[in-house]
Amino acid sequence: MKNVKFIALCLLILLLAAVDCSKDEKYDIRGKWSFTTGAQEHYIFTFSGSSETGTLAEEDAQNGEGDYTVSGETVVFDFTSALIGGKSCHFSGSFTTEDKLSGTMDFVAPYPPFQWTLQVEGNRL
């Protein structure tokens, strides 16, 4: 009887570990993503690192780079590009599915000093 309880306990632990691992993997931002704004601006980023933190690189002529953080469904990233006067961008949003993101991008440019916010949608490529 002790063996049956022990085996049942081991199976329960394995099941819970599998459920926990699959939950973490559900929202994995790593890879290539396309972001489009309401103004039809288009950005392509590649996210590298762990499923929770890492770096990103913009893949067009602007050559922006930065860092990201993912916590559950919530995604935050920042990038800066020297080729466009040091413009910086902050994205805050969340996964709507495993392959889609929705949120806002705040842009700040050093000259002339201005800031604007755009609603954006992201799709895994």
Secondary structure in CASP SS format (residue, H / E / C, confidence):
PFRMAT SS
TARGET T0000
AUTHOR 0000-0000-0000
METHOD secondary structure of the structure
MODEL  1
M C 1.00
K H 1.00
N H 1.00
V H 1.00
K H 1.00
F H 1.00
I H 1.00
A H 1.00
L H 1.00
C H 1.00
L H 1.00
L H 1.00
I H 1.00
L H 1.00
L H 1.00
L H 1.00
A H 1.00
A H 1.00
V H 1.00
D H 1.00
C H 1.00
S H 1.00
K H 1.00
D H 1.00
E H 1.00
K H 1.00
Y C 1.00
D C 1.00
I C 1.00
R C 1.00
G E 1.00
K E 1.00
W E 1.00
S E 1.00
F E 1.00
T E 1.00
T E 1.00
G C 1.00
A C 1.00
Q C 1.00
E C 1.00
H E 1.00
Y E 1.00
I E 1.00
F E 1.00
T E 1.00
F E 1.00
S E 1.00
G E 1.00
S C 1.00
S C 1.00
E C 1.00
T E 1.00
G E 1.00
T E 1.00
L E 1.00
A E 1.00
E E 1.00
E C 1.00
D C 1.00
A C 1.00
Q C 1.00
N C 1.00
G C 1.00
E E 1.00
G E 1.00
D E 1.00
Y E 1.00
T E 1.00
V E 1.00
S E 1.00
G C 1.00
E C 1.00
T E 1.00
V E 1.00
V E 1.00
F E 1.00
D E 1.00
F E 1.00
T E 1.00
S E 1.00
A H 1.00
L H 1.00
I H 1.00
G C 1.00
G C 1.00
K E 1.00
S E 1.00
C E 1.00
H E 1.00
F E 1.00
S E 1.00
G E 1.00
S E 1.00
F E 1.00
T E 1.00
T E 1.00
E C 1.00
D C 1.00
K E 1.00
L E 1.00
S E 1.00
G E 1.00
T E 1.00
M E 1.00
D E 1.00
F E 1.00
V E 1.00
A E 1.00
P C 1.00
Y C 1.00
P C 1.00
P C 1.00
F E 1.00
Q E 1.00
W E 1.00
T E 1.00
L E 1.00
Q E 1.00
V E 1.00
E E 1.00
G E 1.00
N E 1.00
R E 1.00
L C 1.00
END
